[in-house]
Amino acid sequence: MPDFVPVLIVAVLLLIVLLVVFGGSIFFVPGGAGGKAVSSRTVVLGQDFVVKYSEGQSNITSFGWEVSQGLFGNSDKKIEFAVDNYRDASEGVLKLKTWNSNYYGNFIIKINDQDIYRGVPDIGDRTIVFDGSVFKASNSIEVEAESSGWKIWAPTVYIFDASLSVNYIGRITQNFSFSLNEREIANVDRARLLIFGTRKGIGDLHVKVNGREIFSGITTVYTDFGIDSLKVGNNFVELTTETDTMYNISSAQIVLFF
């Protein structure tokens, strides 16, 4: 038997043991005598998904009324309206123009039974901005005047015009997770991020691992990142982008080398 055969058998057995231990692929890195045996693990984060961040405004409704409240009667107003994609609404904007009032009581505006304004507006224009969480798919807006109280000779009166719009921030963030055991963390030598996809807009794609940003740029992504971002147990990956940008991602992976 030639002298090199026992050495070859031992080398093949060693490669098989490495494959079993690390649960990945084995290949040779060029360089050195015969090359260096390296194992790897590919973590597929996701395929065929979207990361986007868009902003916009939608005009919902406009109205003009006279409301009043007094000892001998009142005149309140209420209308119904719908909001598309209400979960993406960041804020509501009510533009109010008060034409006339006797200022005997507060002017009150409610959306879905929540006050968005309660006060005594000056004659003229006012913009009221409020949190978008007040909206639902089907909504109501109520406008009323507060009682004039002891001024029983006259009701509180407000004459006004108003318009309502919704601002949207449609952010789609993608989150993924994968697990590493103690042996993998102890032996990992390099980590590589691979992302393939297309971009609409001019914003960058941002990738974080366990809260630490490992990439900021555009696709295609083929970059190594620090293994100090990784930890034993569950690791969390977050993909986000910037205003008015969308990424159609065909594949996102992390490759770990041991």
N, C-alpha and C positions, 0 to 999 in steps of 0.2 A: 504494500500500500504506500503510495507516495506520502512524503512527510507533511504536505500541506493539507491532506484530507482531514485528519483529526481537528486541525485548526478551523477548517471550513465548517465542519459539523458543529463545533462549539459556537462559532459565530452565528450560524442559523438558529441554533437553540436559544441563544441570547436574544436575538431579534424577536423570536416567538414569545419569550417571557416578557419582553418590553411591551409587545402588543397587548398581551393579556392584562398586564398591570395597569396600563394607561388607557385602555379602551378606545383607542383612536387609530389613526393610520400611521404607517411608518414609511419614511422615505429617506433618501440620502441627500445631504447638503454637499455640493461640490467643494473640493478643497481638502488638503491633507491626504494622508495615505489611505486610499480607498473610500474617502468620504466619511461623514459623521452621521450616525443613525439618529433620527429625530422622530418623535411621535407627536401627534396633534389630535385635538378635539375640535370639531366644528359645531358651534351652537347656532342653529337657525332661529333668528329672532322673529322673523315674519316674512310673508310674501304677499305681493299685490295689495298694498294698503296706501292710504293717503295721509300726508301731514300738511296742514294748511293753517293760514292765519289771514282772515279777511275782515275788512271794516266797511260799514255802509250805513245809510240812513233810509228809513221808510216812513213816508207820510201816512198817517193812520186816518185822521178825521179832523174836521173843523166845524165850529158851531158858534153861534152868537145868540145870547139870551138876555132877558131881564129876570133876576131872581129877587125875591123879597121875603121878609119874615116879620110879623108883627102880632099884636095882641088879637087882632080880629081876622087873621088869615095869613097864609103863606103861599109862595109860589116857588117850588123847587123844580129842577130839571134833571133828567137822567136819560142816557143813551147807551146802547150796546155796541160793541165793536170787537173785531177779531184781530189777533196778532199772529202772523205766520212765524214759525221758528222761534217761538217765544223763549225757549231755553237759551238761545244765543243772544238775547237782548241784554246789552250791558247797562243801558240807562234809557229813561224816557225823558222827553223834552216837551214841555207845555209852554207855548208862547201866548201870553195873555195881554190883551189890550183892554184896559178899563176906560170906558167912555164917561161914566157918571156914577156918583154915589153920594149918599148923605152921611156915610161913615158912622152910623149908629151901632153897628155890630160887625163882627168878623165876616169875611168872605171865605167860604170853605169849599175845597175841591177834594173829592175822594175818588180813588180808583180801586175797585174791588173791596170796598169798605175800609180802605186804608187812606188816611189823610196824606195828600201830597202837598197841600197848601192850606194854611189857616192863618189869616191875618187881615190887615186893612191895607189893600194895595193903593198906591197913589194913582191918580189919573195919568194914563199913558201906558207905555209898554213895559213888560216884565217877562223874563224868561225863568221858568221853574224847571230845574233838573232834578230827577229822582232816580232811585235805584231800579234797574230793570227787573229785579226779582219779583216785583209787584204784579207783573203781567202773567196771564194764563192764555190758553188758546181762545177762550171766550171771556170777554171782559165787560165791565160796566163803568161808566164815569158819572158821578153825581155832583151837582153844583147846587149850593144852597147859601142862603144868608142867615147869619145868626140873629136871634131875636134882638129887637131894640130895647128890651128890658123895660125899665121904668118909664121910658119915653113912649107912653101909650098913645100919644097923639099921632105917631107916624111909624110905619114899619121901616126896617132896614132895607135899603134898595141898592142893588148893583146892576149896572148895564155894561155888558162886555162882549168881546169877541175872543175866541181862542182857537188854537190849532195844536194838535198832538202828533208827535212823531216819535219813532223808536230808533235808537242807535244800536247797531249790531257789532259785536266782535265775535266772528265765527272761528274759533280756534279749535282745531283738532290736533291734540297731542297723542302720540302713540307711546304706550308703555309696555315693556316686556320684562320678563324675569327668567333667570336660570340659576341653577344650584352648582356649587363647587364644594368638594369635600376637602378635608385637611391634607390628604396626600397630594391632591391636585394643586392646592395653593403652595405647598412646600416645594413642588417640583416645576411649576410653571416658569418658563424662561422668557417668553414673549407673548404678547397679545396683539391681534390684528383685527381691525374693523373693516368690513367689506359691505358697501351699500351701492346698489345699482338702481338707477331710476332717472326720471326726467323732471325738469323744473319749469313752472310757469310763474313769471314774476322775476324780481331781482334780489330777493332776500336769501340769506344763508340758511343752511340746515345746521341745527345744533344738536349734538348728541352728548348726553350725560350718562355716566355709569356711577351708581350709588351717590348721586348728587354732584359729582365732579365732572366738569366739561372735558371731554376727551377729543372733541372735534367741532370745528366751526368752519364751514365752507360750502361748496356745492358738489353735487354728484358728478361723476362717479367717485366713490370714496374707497381708497385702498391705503390705509395708514396704520402704523403700529401705535400703541398707546401704553402708558405706564402700567405695569402689573400691580403697582401699589393702589390702583383704583379698585382692585378685586378683593373679595373677602370670602371666608368660609361661610357656607350656607347660601341663602338667597341673595342674588345680585340683581339690581334693578337698572334697567336701561330706559331712558326717556329721549324721544325725538320730538323736537319742536322746530318751528321756523319763524320768519319775521312777517311784518305787515304786508298784506296783498301778495302773498306768495303761496304756491302750492307745489308739493313734491309728490309725484306718483312713483312710489317705490315698488320695484318688481321683486327685490330680494335684499334682505339685511341679515348679516351674519357676523359672528365673532369667532375667530380661529385662535385657539390656544396652543402654543408650542411647548413641549416638555423636553 
